[in-house]
Amino acid sequence: MTRRIPIIPTIITAVGILILCGLGKWQLDRREWKRDLIERLAAAPNLPEVTPEEFRAAMMGDASVQYRRARIDCRAGPKKPYDLRPGSSARGTSGFFVVVSCRPNNRPPDIVAVAGWTKRVDAKDQIINLDHQLSGVVIENPYGDAPDRPRFMLIPDGAIPPLARPQPPRAADLPDNHLAYAGQWFGLAIVLAAIFGLYLRRRMVAPSAKPE
């Protein structure tokens, strides 16, 4: 004796499969967006250096200077670093980026610069003579959406002695794992459909229990 298809479990399973497939499709769309972003960022260092007008537009959110090249005068004199952040040297050794504010006053900076790379954890307490012109690549929102934090960071081609040269950012290093995520969502949809199929098969073809 066969049994009818259960309505509510079928609806719940169908909705779950649609949601999982939708998440998989969303990740595929995100993959196309990420590939386009990586291509644009890879080309950005080849554009002309950022102008003051472009910086102002980026501050207002009307333009992007991500991975664009820029040049700033860092003439703040002897100062302690603004921050110490994890980073790699030009040779790929893990350590810290010594981040400095090039403003001579103590106002919150709009842009900071990486003075160089070091292994020393106590580098934040070391005085650095900031009297250099720095040229390198700009990173937007290095501190995310944290309030009262710099909107831009310059990672220069060189370093202020005795610090070592930092590793420049590369668009190719940006993670592109959306295809793997899409495969996971589609895989879960297939597993859910298979489990429900087995459930229906057992329900519909199993003989009804008869009293002895």
Secondary structure by P-SEA (a helix, b strand, c coil): cccccccaaaaaaaaaaaaaaaaaaaaaaaaaaaaaaaaaaaaccccccccaaaaaaaaaccccccccccccccccccccccbbbbbbcccbbbbbbbbbbcccccccccccccccccccccccccccccccccbbbbbccccccccccccbbbbcccccccccccbbbbccccccaaaaaaaaaaaaaaaaaaaaaaaaaaaccccccccc
